[in-house]
Amino acid sequence: MEPERLVLETVRQLADEIGVGRGRPTLSSHLESELGIGSLERVELLARLEKASGRKLAEEGIFQSECVLDLVALFTTPAGQPPGRQGLQLGLAPGPPARADDLISLLLSQAERLGNRPRAFFLEGGRVEQQLAPAGLLERARCLATGLHLRGVGPGDRVAMMLASGPDFYVAFFGILWAAGVPVPLDPPMRPEQVEDYVARQGAILADAGARVLVVMPELARLAEVLRPRARLLEHLVTVAQLEHEAPARERAADSGEGALICYTSGSNGSPKGVLLSHANILANIRAIAGVLELGPQDVVVSWLPLQHDLGLIGKLLTSFYWGLPLVLMAPEHFLARPARWLRAISDFGGTISAAPNFAYEMCLRKLSDREVNQLDLSSWRVAINGAEPVRAQTVEAFNRRFASCGFEPKAVCPAYGLAEASLAVSLARGLKTHQGLVSCGRPLQGVEVKVEQGRVLVKGPSLIRGYGHPPLEGWLDTGDLGFWHEGELYPAGRAKDLIVTAGRNLYPQDVERLLDEVAGLRPGCSAALGLEGQLVVVGEARPGQDLQALRAAIAQALTRGLGVSPDRIELVPPRTVPRTPGGKVRRGETRRRLLDGSLGHQEVWWWQISRVLLSSSGFWLRRGLAHGGRRLRAVRMLTNLGICALPILATLALRPASTPTVLARAGRLFFGLCGLVLKTDGDPPADGPLMVVANHASLLDPLVMLSLWTGPPLCCVIARSVAKNPVIQYFLSHTRHIVVRRGGDGASLAVEAMQQALQEGLCVLVFPEGGVEAAAGVRTFATGAFRAAAAAGAPVLPVALKGTRRALAPGSLALVAGTTITAEYGPLLRPHDSGWEGAVELARQSRQWIATRVGEPLVDRRMARHD
C-alpha cells in the first residue's frame, strides 16, 4: 500500500476510535486540534504505522509532526534528514479549485489541496524570513475566529484591521471571514508628521464602517486607543496573538453572509468612501483577471503593494491564492526606501507577474543605478501590470528602453483600468498602444460591460459592487472617469471632477503633473494641478535650497512649451507637505481644501499633533470613566469582600499545617458561603478506592468545588504545571497529594504512570480531561491519559457533572455571581472491559457522553488549546 493511503487509513481508524474526527482526515488535517491525536495517542499511532508498514519509523518524527502530510514524509525522507523542505522551493501551482462559492470555501479547498506547502513568502532585507502555507493559515484563521466569536462578532459585523502586509494580515482577513464578519482593512501609519491627519481619516473610516472590533499590531495599540472617541461602536482593540490564544473554532459560521470586504477608496479627491464587495464580486473579478493573464502553474507573483488596498489584496493576495501560485511579498516601505528591491526580488525568485502604479515604474527609472540594472535578470517577467493611476506612455517607453538589457520584453507591459467599485479590474491591455496622447487599457474583462456616454465611463458586470457604502446598486455605475473608445479598446482620460477648464481649454491634471515632474527643483510625484474658478493652479514641493523665483519661471516655461498654457498661480511648499494617499497618489481634493483654508505647506511637529489629538479625546475618556465608575467600584468592592472571606480560611489552614481533606472541604464551603454561592451534591461517591474521578471543566472554580464537596477517599489532584505555579494554589496543594502534568515531550507519559501508581495505591485521582476552560458552552474532547491509567490499573471511572460553575465565574471574568447554585452530580461507576487502548477509548466515550447529557451541553469534537 502507498504511504499516503496507509497513513490516511491508519489515522482515520484512530481518530474514529477517539471520537474527534470531523469527516475523513486529509493530508492537511492537524493531528491534535482536528483529529485529537495528542502525545499519548501518537504512541499508539506509531505502533500501528510500524505494524502496517513493516518498517521502523523515527519516533521523534511522530512527535514532531503537525499534520497528516508530515507523517507521510516519514516514509519518504532519507535516513538522517529531518522531515520538511530544505531551502526555498516555490514549486508548480495546482491551478484553481474545481469549485469555490466563496472565499472560505476557497481557503478550505486550497488547504486540502496544498496542505503545508508554503504559498506566501515574506521578504526582509531581500531574504525570505517567514512563510505561510494554506493548512497553517486555515488553522490560525479558525483560532482567530473563535476569539472574535467570544467577543460577540456575528454575521455581518464589521471588523477593522490595522495590520502590516505580513502573515498576520492573512490570518486576520480569513479569520474574520470564518467568523462571518466583514473585514475592513485600514492603512497602518507611515509618516509621523501626518499623525493628526491619519487619526482623523482612520477614525472617520471606523465610524462609517461601524466596526465593533479593531485588530491591531501590538506596537500600534496605544495609537489605536485614540481612535475610540471617533468610532463610538468600537468595543474591542485586540491583537492577532490575543485572538489566536483561544481554542480553534469547531466549524465555520452557519451564515457566512454575502459581504466579504469593505474596501475604502483612496480618497485622492476627498474623504474615503466605503465599497462593500461580496464574495461573488471578488471571485468573478479574480476569474476574469486570470483568464486575461493566462495564469499557469509555472507563474510566480512578486509584489510590494499594500494589502490594505484592492490592487494588493484582490489583485495579488487573493488572485495568487485562488490559483495556488507562490506570492513573494515585501513591505511597501521597503520598496519606497529602495525601489531596486522590487526588481531584485523579481530577478531572484523568477517572478513572472507583478504590478504597480505608474509612479513606481518612474521611481525605478530615477533611483536605480546602471550597476544595479546590470545585475538584474527580468527575462521571466511576462506580465507587468501598470494601474491604479493614469498610465503615462513616456514612462512605459522609458522603462522598456532602460531595462531591455535585463531581458525585459515590451510585450510584458499590461496597462490596466479599474476601480474598487468593480472589485478591482475593468479592462486590461497586453502591450502599449497610444492614441491622442493617452494609453489604451484594452478590452473589458469577460462578463464586464463598459460604455462611454458624453465622455463619461459607465460600467456594468458581475463584479460590480452591491452598493456604494451601503445602499444596493442597480444597472450601470457611473465611474466618474472620462474616456473614449478607439478600435474597440478603452482609453481612460482621468477623473471628471479633476478636469481643469481654463481659457476655453480642457486640461487633464495628470498631463500638467507629468510636465511638473520634469522640472528640476521640484520633487517628482509630489505636485498637483488644480482648477479653481477657471484658473490653473499648480502646487509643487520644492527641493531644499532652491531659488523659488527661478523655479516658478521654470514651471511656467515648462507648461507653456508642453501644453501651450501658463499657470495662473504657482504654490511652492516644503517637502512632505502635499497630502498623499498611502499608495503614493496625490490627494487633490485635500490639497485644494488646504490651499483654500491656508493650511497647505504648514506641517507641525509630530509630538504637537499627538498632544492635540489626545487633548481632543479627553472629554470622551472623562465621560467614559464616569459612566463606568459604578462598575469599577463594584469590582473593587467584590475583590475586597473576597479578601475578607479568605482571611478566616487562610487562618484555619495556617493554624492546621497538617490539614486533612475534611478541613480543606470545610474551608472551601466557608469560602463559597461567604461569597454568596450555594453548593449542592446529587448522589454520593463510593466509600473506597481506587477511583478515577473525571469532571467537566467550565470554570476556574471547578477544582475548589470538587475539594469542597468531596466526601470519599483522599483525592489526588492532577494539575497543569502552569497552574501549579500560582502561589495560592501551591498553598492549597501542599495539604493534599497531587500530580503535576508537564506538556510536551514525555510529560504526558510520565503523568499517566504517576496516575496509574496512585490508583494502585488505592487513591482517588481527580482529573479534568478537557484540559482547559472557555466561555462557550460544550463538553470538549477528553484527553485519553486518565482513562489509559484507569484501564491499566483496572480501576473504575466515576464521572462527575458540574453544573453552575460557568455561571458563577465565567472564564476570563473576575466577578462572582452571587446567588448561583453549584451542583456536583455523581454518575455510575464505569469499569474497563480490557486494560489496553480500546478499553481506555471506551471509558472516555462513556464518561463524556454521560456528563454532556447531565449538564445539558453539546459535545464539541475538538481539543482545547493547551499552554504550559
BALO-10643 format. One record per residue (C-alpha): x, y, z; residue in three letters. Coordinates in steps of 0.02 Angstrom, whole numbers, padded with zeros to 5 digits, always signed. Each point is the difference from the previous one (the first is absolute). Layout:
% residues N
XYZALA...
***
This chain:
% residues 868
+00000+00000+00000MET+00063+00176-00041GLU+00061+00099+00152PRO-00132+00134-00028GLU-00145-00123+00002ARG+00074-00100+00144LEU+00020+00155+00108VAL-00172+00069-00040LEU-00086-00166+00039GLU+00095-00025+00163THR-00033+00178+00058VAL-00185-00015-00046ARG-00021-00158+00104GLN+00085+00077+00151LEU-00098+00163-00013ALA-00164-00097-00011ASP+00044-00094+00158GLU+00043+00160+00092ILE-00163+00076-00059GLY+00068+00167-00061VAL+00012-00011-00189GLY-00108+00119-00102ARG-00022-00099-00159GLY+00140-00093-00085ARG+00174+00066+00040PRO+00101+00078-00140THR+00185+00027-00024LEU-00017+00176+00072SER-00099-00052+00155SER+00084+00058+00160HIS+00036-00151+00109LEU-00044+00072+00170GLU-00124+00143-00026SER-00103-00086-00136GLU+00025-00186+00031LEU+00032-00003+00188GLY+00164-00095-00020ILE+00107+00069+00141GLY+00166-00061+00068SER-00074-00155+00083LEU-00102-00050-00151GLU+00156+00015-00109ARG+00080-00144+00094VAL-00144-00109-00059GLU+00009+00078-00174LEU+00186-00039-00013LEU-00030-00181+00044ALA-00139-00017-00128ARG+00098+00083-00140LEU+00152-00109+00031GLU-00108-00156+00005LYS-00095+00046-00160ALA+00157+00050-00096SER+00117-00132+00067GLY+00138+00129+00026ARG+00078+00098+00142LYS-00046+00185+00006LEU+00090+00141+00089ALA-00089+00024+00166GLU+00049+00184+00010GLU-00078+00027-00171GLY-00169-00059+00063ILE+00002+00124+00144PHE+00063+00145-00107GLN-00133-00024-00134SER-00138+00130-00004GLU-00110-00064-00140CYS-00033-00163-00091VAL+00115+00051-00144LEU+00145+00007+00122ASP-00031-00184+00041LEU+00007-00046-00184VAL+00170+00089-00010ALA+00068-00124+00129LEU-00016-00138-00131PHE+00088+00099-00137THR+00134+00098+00093THR+00175-00076-00015PRO+00084-00057+00160ALA+00079+00142+00096GLY-00100+00136-00087GLN-00139+00078+00103PRO-00172+00016-00078PRO-00040+00164-00085GLY+00062+00105-00144ARG+00183+00042-00014GLN+00016+00179-00062GLY-00128+00099-00100LEU-00094-00102-00129GLN-00140+00094-00088LEU-00061-00149-00103GLY-00140-00006-00128LEU-00174+00064+00038ALA-00147-00121-00006PRO-00115+00124-00087GLY-00171+00060+00057PRO-00114-00110+00107PRO-00138-00098-00084ALA-00128+00104+00095ARG+00009+00148+00116ALA-00164+00087+00041ASP+00079+00121+00124ASP+00169+00044+00073LEU-00019-00122+00144ILE-00033-00147-00115SER+00153+00060-00097LEU+00103-00007+00160LEU-00064-00174+00041LEU+00035-00062-00175SER+00178+00067-00005GLN+00038-00065+00174ALA-00059-00172-00058GLU+00097+00005-00165ARG+00159+00088+00056LEU+00011-00046+00184GLY+00162+00060+00077ASN+00077+00053-00164ARG+00046+00185+00023PRO-00085+00119-00120ARG+00043+00169+00078ALA+00181+00052+00026PHE+00038+00159+00098PHE+00161+00092-00037LEU+00108+00096+00122GLU+00160+00074-00068GLY-00016-00101-00160GLY-00012-00166+00092ARG-00152-00106+00039VAL-00025+00017+00188GLU-00175-00075+00016GLN-00109-00121-00099GLN-00184-00042+00008LEU-00087-00157-00063ALA-00188-00020-00028PRO-00019-00135+00133ALA+00085+00107+00131GLY-00099+00151-00057LEU-00163-00096+00021LEU+00044-00057+00175GLU+00052+00174+00057ARG-00152+00080-00081ALA-00115-00119+00094ARG+00086+00042+00164CYS-00019+00186-00033LEU-00184-00023-00048ALA-00035-00078+00170THR+00080+00149+00085GLY-00115+00115-00100LEU-00151-00108+00040HIS+00037+00012+00186LEU+00001+00188-00020ARG-00173+00001-00077GLY+00042+00009-00186VAL-00141-00075-00103GLY-00060-00004-00181PRO+00024+00166-00088GLY+00094+00086+00141ASP+00141+00111-00060ARG+00174-00036+00067VAL+00137+00125-00042ALA+00181-00051-00027MET+00148+00115+00033MET+00135-00122-00050LEU+00158-00001-00105ALA+00012-00100-00162SER+00058-00161+00081GLY-00060-00170+00063PRO-00113+00078+00133ASP-00096+00092-00137PHE-00039-00166-00086TYR-00054-00079+00164VAL-00110+00146+00053ALA-00082+00017-00170PHE-00051-00182-00015PHE-00037-00014+00186GLY-00126+00141-00010ILE-00083-00084-00148LEU-00003-00166+00093TRP-00094+00088+00141ALA-00123+00068-00132ALA+00062+00177+00029GLY+00048+00126-00133VAL+00183+00056-00003PRO+00036+00187-00010VAL+00187+00024-00036PRO+00079+00162+00061LEU+00168+00073-00046ASP+00132-00008+00137PRO+00080+00171+00030PRO+00156+00031-00102MET+00045+00183+00029ARG+00008+00068+00179PRO-00016+00178-00061GLU-00176-00039-00064GLN-00065-00088+00156VAL-00141+00125+00030GLU-00065-00019-00177ASP+00020-00189+00015TYR-00104-00010+00160VAL-00137+00108-00076ALA-00011-00104-00159ARG+00007-00171+00082GLN-00121+00053+00135GLY-00122+00055-00135ALA+00018-00169-00086ILE-00032-00095+00163LEU-00154+00105+00034ALA-00067-00018-00177ASP+00028-00188-00002ALA-00076-00024+00173GLY+00144-00113+00053ALA-00023-00086+00168ARG+00175-00075+00010VAL+00169+00068-00055LEU+00141-00126-00024VAL+00166+00092+00019VAL+00186-00031+00001MET+00064+00002+00180PRO+00109+00151-00035GLU-00153+00100-00058LEU-00113-00042+00148ALA+00029+00168+00086ARG-00031+00098-00159LEU-00158-00101-00033ALA-00069+00051+00170GLU-00015+00180-00059VAL-00118-00058-00137LEU-00133-00052+00125ARG-00079+00174+00020PRO-00023+00007-00189ARG-00077-00175-00014ALA-00137-00015+00129ARG-00047-00179-00048LEU+00176-00063+00027LEU+00002-00122+00147GLU+00162-00098-00010HIS+00181+00036-00045LEU+00092-00165-00016VAL+00155-00073-00081THR+00008-00154-00110VAL+00096-00092+00136ALA-00136+00037+00129GLN-00136-00065-00115LEU+00099-00155-00051GLU+00023-00046+00183HIS-00178-00066+00000GLU-00038-00181-00047ALA-00030-00038-00186PRO-00176+00026-00063ALA-00091-00165-00020ARG-00082+00053-00163GLU-00026+00151-00110ARG-00147+00114+00035ALA-00163-00069-00069ALA-00043+00167-00082ASP+00155+00068-00084SER-00098+00140-00083GLY+00033+00083-00166GLU+00117+00137+00059GLY+00183-00048-00021ALA+00091+00166+00012LEU-00026+00185+00027ILE+00133+00085-00101CYS+00022+00187+00024TYR+00050+00099-00152THR+00160+00098+00012SER-00086+00165+00025GLY+00112+00090-00125SER-00146+00115-00039ASN-00079+00013+00171GLY-00049-00109+00146SER+00020-00189-00020PRO-00159-00091-00049LYS-00043-00175+00054GLY-00027-00128-00137VAL-00088-00158+00056LEU+00057-00149-00105LEU-00082-00170+00004SER+00083-00170-00016HIS-00079-00016-00173ALA+00067+00171-00053ASN+00179-00043+00047ILE+00001-00176-00072LEU-00075+00059-00164ALA+00137+00130-00020ASN+00138-00122+00048ILE-00058-00126-00130ARG-00010+00135-00133ALA+00175+00064+00041ILE+00070-00176-00004ALA-00076-00029-00172GLY+00078+00156-00076VAL+00171-00031+00077LEU-00004-00185-00047GLU+00062-00052+00171LEU+00091-00167+00003GLY+00082-00118+00125PRO+00173+00073-00032GLN-00046+00179+00048ASP+00078+00088+00150VAL-00074+00163+00066VAL+00110+00135+00077VAL-00077+00151+00086SER+00036+00145+00115TRP-00177+00072-00012LEU-00090+00033+00165PRO-00123-00139+00041LEU-00117+00131+00072GLN-00051+00054-00176HIS-00089-00090-00140ASP+00147-00019-00119LEU+00106-00083+00134GLY-00139-00098+00087LEU-00107-00058-00147ILE+00124+00018-00142GLY+00145-00086+00086LYS-00045-00090+00161LEU-00169-00074-00048LEU+00037-00028-00185THR+00161-00093+00036SER-00085-00098+00140PHE-00144-00048-00116TYR+00124-00078-00122TRP+00116-00068+00134GLY+00142+00107-00067LEU+00149+00044+00110PRO-00006+00183+00054LEU+00162+00087+00051VAL-00042+00153+00105LEU+00102+00146+00063MET-00057+00146+00107ALA-00052+00158-00096PRO+00118+00107+00102GLU+00146-00111-00052HIS-00039+00032-00182PHE-00021+00187+00026LEU+00167+00008+00091ALA+00090-00098-00138ARG-00099-00033-00160PRO+00138-00117-00059ALA-00063-00128+00126ARG-00157-00029-00102TRP+00091-00041-00161LEU+00132-00096+00097ARG-00136-00113+00071ALA-00071-00032-00174ILE+00175-00044-00059SER+00045-00111+00149ASP-00163-00098+00010PHE-00039-00011-00186GLY-00155+00107+00018GLY-00118-00010-00149THR-00139+00117+00059ILE+00012+00165+00091SER-00098+00162+00006ALA+00023+00179+00056ALA-00065+00176-00031PRO+00085+00106-00131ASN+00101+00096+00130PHE+00088-00161+00054ALA+00068-00027-00176TYR+00057+00181-00001GLU+00089-00024+00166MET+00094-00148-00073CYS+00054+00108-00145LEU+00064+00137+00115ARG+00070-00097+00146LYS+00089-00152-00073LEU+00182+00020-00046SER+00073-00078-00156ASP+00093-00123+00110ARG-00162-00058+00081GLU-00086-00015-00169VAL+00143-00106-00069ASN-00021-00125+00142GLN-00183-00036-00040LEU-00077-00141-00102ASP-00179+00047-00044LEU-00023-00127-00139SER-00128-00097+00104SER-00114+00152+00022TRP-00139-00031-00125ARG-00140+00108+00077VAL+00043+00175+00061ALA-00166+00081+00050ILE-00003+00190+00006ASN-00157+00064+00085GLY-00083+00086+00150ALA+00038+00170-00077GLU+00011+00070-00177PRO+00130-00091-00106VAL+00126+00113-00085ARG+00065-00055-00169ALA+00165+00090+00030GLN+00029-00101+00158THR-00037-00166-00084VAL+00111+00037-00149GLU+00144+00058+00110ALA-00016-00155+00110PHE+00002-00113-00153ASN+00160+00081-00062ARG+00089+00005+00167ARG-00031-00181+00047PHE+00010-00083-00171ALA+00179-00053+00039SER-00067-00098+00151CYS-00113-00105-00110GLY-00159+00101+00029PHE-00119-00018-00148GLU-00113+00146-00054PRO-00141-00124-00029LYS-00003-00032+00188ALA-00074+00173+00031VAL-00185-00008+00051CYS-00083+00169+00023PRO-00156-00025+00107ALA-00156+00097+00044TYR-00101-00040+00153GLY-00087+00064+00154LEU-00048-00068+00170ALA-00184+00006-00045GLU+00033-00133-00134ALA+00097-00110+00123SER+00162+00060-00081LEU+00024-00026-00188ALA-00113+00059-00142VAL+00114-00015-00150SER+00177-00055-00038LEU+00114+00022-00150ALA+00147-00106-00057ARG+00137+00115-00063GLY+00007+00189-00021LEU-00120+00090-00118LYS-00027+00188-00004THR-00126+00118-00081HIS-00015+00188+00022GLN+00135-00007+00133GLY-00094-00126+00109LEU+00037-00183+00035VAL-00118-00142-00044SER-00059-00108+00145CYS-00066-00134-00117GLY-00166-00087-00012ARG-00119-00032+00146PRO+00025-00160+00098LEU-00115-00146-00030GLN-00175+00037+00064GLY+00036+00186+00022VAL-00093+00128-00105GLU+00068+00175-00030VAL-00078+00145-00093LYS+00046+00183-00020VAL-00140+00129+00006GLU+00041+00183-00025GLN+00181-00039+00037GLY-00035-00088+00166ARG+00043-00183+00029VAL-00142-00112+00062LEU+00025-00180+00060VAL-00112-00151+00027LYS+00039-00181+00042GLY+00003-00143+00128PRO+00145+00075+00097SER-00092+00165+00025LEU-00032+00047+00181ILE-00165-00027+00088ARG+00004+00179+00058GLY+00109+00153+00022TYR+00012+00003+00187GLY-00158-00092+00046HIS-00149+00022-00120PRO-00024-00130-00139PRO+00054+00047-00174LEU-00092-00042-00160GLU+00049+00014-00183GLY+00145+00106-00061TRP+00127+00081+00114LEU+00061+00173-00045ASP+00185-00016+00040THR+00029+00187+00003GLY+00139-00026-00127ASP+00018+00074-00173LEU+00052-00105-00149GLY-00033-00055-00178PHE-00002-00153-00113TRP+00124-00026-00140HIS+00007-00159-00105GLU-00097-00095+00132GLY+00114+00047+00144GLU-00027+00117+00149LEU+00108+00155+00022TYR-00029+00075+00175PRO+00034+00186+00012ALA-00012+00034+00187GLY-00128+00054+00129ARG-00140+00114-00059ALA+00006+00103+00160LYS+00187+00028-00027ASP-00024+00071-00174LEU+00070+00176-00009ILE-00092+00124-00111VAL+00103+00155-00033THR+00009+00124-00143ALA-00126-00103-00098GLY+00105-00159+00011ARG-00023-00164+00092ASN+00157-00059+00088LEU+00027-00166+00087TYR+00097+00023+00163PRO+00112-00150-00034GLN+00064+00085-00159ASP+00046+00154+00100VAL+00077-00102+00140GLU+00104-00100-00124ARG+00083+00160-00058LEU+00025+00059+00179LEU+00092-00162+00041ASP+00128+00045-00133GLU+00040+00170+00076VAL+00165-00001+00091ALA-00022+00065+00176GLY-00171-00082+00028LEU-00017-00168+00088ARG-00068-00124-00129PRO-00171-00072+00038GLY-00036+00136+00128CYS-00093+00128-00107SER-00185+00034-00026ALA-00092+00091-00138ALA-00166+00078+00053LEU-00139+00100-00080GLY-00064+00142+00108LEU-00133+00116-00070GLU+00062-00018-00178GLY+00182+00018+00048GLN+00142-00125-00016LEU+00086-00018+00168VAL+00153-00109+00022VAL+00071-00056+00167VAL+00172-00077+00015GLY+00122-00051+00134GLU+00162+00096-00025ALA+00164-00083+00038ARG+00099+00085+00140PRO+00116+00142-00050GLY-00093+00048-00159GLN-00016+00176-00071ASP-00189+00008+00010LEU-00017+00143-00124GLN+00104-00093-00130ALA-00096-00159+00037LEU-00166+00085-00034ARG+00067+00063-00166ALA+00058-00176-00046ALA-00174-00070+00041ILE-00088+00129-00107ALA+00119-00031-00144GLN-00023-00189+00009ALA-00190+00012-00006LEU+00002+00129-00140THR+00112-00110-00107ARG-00088-00162+00039GLY-00184+00052+00001LEU-00004+00176-00067GLY-00071+00070+00162VAL+00075+00099+00142SER-00053-00033+00181PRO-00102+00136+00084ASP+00072-00040+00170ARG+00152-00096+00060ILE+00012-00059+00181GLU+00167-00069+00058LEU-00002-00093+00166VAL+00130-00091+00106PRO+00035-00186-00025PRO-00126-00126+00069ARG-00142+00126+00016THR-00105-00043-00154VAL-00132-00125+00062PRO+00017-00175-00073ARG-00088-00166+00020THR+00094-00149+00075PRO+00016-00065-00178GLY+00097+00156-00050GLY-00134+00094-00098LYS-00019+00186+00028VAL-00165+00041+00088ARG-00059+00141-00111ARG-00160+00029+00099GLY+00092+00018+00164GLU+00133+00109-00085THR-00138+00115-00063ARG-00079+00011+00174ARG+00165+00043+00084ARG+00041+00126-00134LEU-00164+00090+00028LEU+00009+00001+00190ASP+00183+00052+00002GLY+00069-00156+00085SER+00092-00070-00151LEU+00187-00006+00027GLY-00011+00013+00189HIS+00055-00161+00084GLN+00004-00003+00189GLU+00119-00115+00092VAL-00069-00172+00038TRP+00003+00015+00191TRP-00108+00156-00004TRP-00124-00088-00115GLN-00010-00147+00120ILE-00027+00118+00147SER-00143+00085-00090ARG-00079-00168-00044VAL+00009-00056+00181LEU-00073+00164+00063LEU-00144-00011-00123SER-00039-00174+00069SER+00006+00047+00183SER-00187+00037+00010GLY-00042-00173-00065PHE+00112-00087+00126TRP-00069+00104+00144LEU-00181-00044-00047ARG+00049-00183-00021ARG+00084-00003+00170GLY-00152+00076+00085LEU-00117-00121-00089ALA+00102-00151+00054HIS+00040+00066+00173GLY-00140-00096+00084GLY+00055-00162-00081ARG+00179+00027+00055ARG-00053+00038+00178LEU-00101-00162+00002ARG+00153-00095-00061ALA+00109+00076+00136VAL-00133-00041+00130ARG-00010-00180-00063MET+00188-00024+00011LEU-00001+00075+00176THR-00138-00121+00052ASN+00099-00146-00072LEU+00150+00053+00103GLY-00106+00010+00158ILE-00077-00170-00039CYS+00171-00077-00024ALA+00070+00059+00168LEU-00087-00129+00111PRO+00037-00138-00124ILE+00185+00039-00011LEU+00006+00018+00190ALA-00079-00172+00019THR+00127-00079-00117LEU+00145+00093+00078ALA-00047-00063+00173LEU-00017-00177-00067ARG+00157-00035-00103PRO-00047-00182-00012ALA-00174+00043-00065SER-00103-00153-00045THR-00114-00009-00153PRO-00146+00028+00120THR+00074+00164+00060VAL+00033+00053-00180LEU-00180-00040-00046ALA-00068+00101+00146ARG+00111+00148-00043ALA-00057-00008-00181GLY-00185-00005+00049ARG+00029+00149+00115LEU+00079+00095-00144PHE-00146-00035-00119PHE-00128+00043+00135GLY+00081+00169+00035LEU+00000+00035-00188CYS-00187-00034-00009GLY+00013-00162-00101LEU-00101-00155+00041VAL+00083-00173-00011LEU-00100-00160-00024LYS+00033-00181-00042THR-00107-00127-00090ASP+00049-00174+00058GLY+00151-00059+00099ASP+00172-00062-00052PRO+00052-00177+00044PRO+00076-00024+00172ALA+00153-00093-00063ASP+00130+00022-00135GLY+00081-00012-00118PRO-00099+00115-00115LEU+00037+00107-00152MET-00111+00153+00025VAL-00030+00101-00159VAL-00101+00161-00014ALA-00043+00130-00130ASN+00100+00162+00007HIS-00105+00158-00018ALA+00081+00121+00123SER+00155+00032+00103LEU-00109-00039+00152LEU-00017-00184-00047ASP+00150-00070+00098PRO-00049+00094+00159LEU-00181-00057-00020VAL+00055-00182-00010MET+00114+00018+00153LEU-00141+00084+00096SER-00134-00129-00040LEU+00102-00161-00004TRP-00042-00120+00143THR+00082-00158-00068GLY+00177-00069+00022PRO+00148+00121-00011PRO+00014+00089-00167LEU+00158+00015-00104CYS-00019+00151-00115CYS+00076+00005-00176VAL+00049+00178-00046ILE+00096+00087-00139ALA+00172+00067+00044ARG-00047+00177-00051SER-00147-00002+00123VAL+00102-00080+00138ALA+00120+00150-00004LYS-00135+00113+00074ASN+00053+00031+00182PRO-00178-00008+00069VAL-00033-00166-00088ILE+00171-00062+00058GLN-00053+00032+00179TYR-00160-00101-00018PHE+00089-00140-00094LEU+00129-00013+00138SER-00136-00075+00108HIS-00051-00137-00122THR+00084-00121-00116ARG+00010+00058-00180HIS+00078-00039-00170ILE+00071+00139-00108VAL-00014-00026-00189VAL+00135+00070-00114ARG-00057+00031-00179ARG+00105-00063-00145GLY+00136-00130-00014GLY-00022-00147+00119ASP-00099+00104+00126GLY-00167-00082-00042ALA+00072-00176+00011SER+00076+00037+00171LEU-00167+00068+00060ALA-00088-00160-00054VAL+00126-00103+00097GLU-00024+00109+00155ALA-00190-00015-00010MET+00011-00188-00022GLN+00112-00014+00154GLN-00120+00106+00105ALA-00145-00111-00051LEU+00098-00155+00044GLN+00026+00076+00174GLU-00189+00010+00020GLY-00017+00189-00022LEU-00133+00097-00093CYS+00077+00102-00142VAL-00092+00160-00055LEU+00022+00052-00182VAL-00082+00130-00113PHE+00033-00087-00168PRO-00054+00149-00107GLU+00163+00082+00053GLY-00062+00180+00008GLY-00149+00118+00009VAL-00084+00117-00123GLU-00156+00108+00001ALA-00099-00093-00133ALA-00111-00142+00063ALA+00043-00179-00047GLY+00096-00153+00058VAL+00163-00007-00097ARG+00094-00155-00049THR+00075-00096+00146PHE+00186-00037+00002ALA+00026-00187+00020THR+00140+00001+00129GLY-00110-00021+00154ALA-00099-00139-00081PHE+00157-00093-00054ARG+00060+00005+00181ALA-00169-00063+00063ALA-00005-00140-00129ALA+00179-00054+00039ALA-00033+00001+00189ALA-00170-00083-00018GLY-00081+00143+00096ALA-00178+00060-00031PRO-00037+00176-00064VAL-00121+00114+00092LEU-00070+00139-00113PRO-00054+00160+00087VAL-00111+00131-00081ALA+00035+00176+00066LEU-00142+00122-00029LYS-00005+00186+00036GLY+00186+00038+00011THR+00007+00086-00171ARG-00139+00117+00056ARG+00080+00030+00170ALA+00168+00050-00074LEU+00011+00008-00189ALA+00171-00028-00082PRO+00093+00165-00015GLY-00105+00084+00135SER+00041+00052+00178LEU-00181+00028+00051ALA-00085-00136+00102LEU-00189-00005-00028VAL-00075-00010+00175ALA-00153-00111+00023GLY+00058-00130-00126THR-00030-00182+00045THR+00143-00119-00041ILE-00038-00186-00008THR+00114-00151-00014ALA-00093-00155-00062GLU+00086-00167+00018TYR-00025-00126-00139GLY+00007-00189-00013PRO+00164-00092+00019LEU+00072-00045-00171LEU+00115-00151-00002ARG+00127-00034-00138PRO-00036-00152-00108HIS+00187-00024-00034ASP+00164+00078+00052SER+00054+00063-00172GLY-00036+00141-00120TRP-00177-00056-00045GLU-00050-00005+00182GLY+00066+00176+00030ALA-00088+00073-00151VAL-00166-00079+00052GLU+00015+00069+00177LEU+00032+00175-00069ALA-00149-00012-00118ARG-00122-00059+00134GLN+00057+00128+00129SER-00011+00145-00121ARG-00171-00052-00063GLN-00072-00016+00176TRP+00070+00168+00057ILE-00062+00092-00155ALA-00174-00071+00024THR-00008+00050+00184ARG+00065+00177-00022VAL-00108+00028-00155GLY+00142+00060-00111GLU+00048-00061-00174PRO+00148-00109-00041LEU+00134+00105-00084VAL+00119-00110-00098ASP+00164+00090+00018ARG+00142+00016+00122ARG+00026+00149+00111MET+00150+00111-00038ALA+00138-00053+00120ARG+00127+00120+00073HIS+00130-00036+00133ASP
***
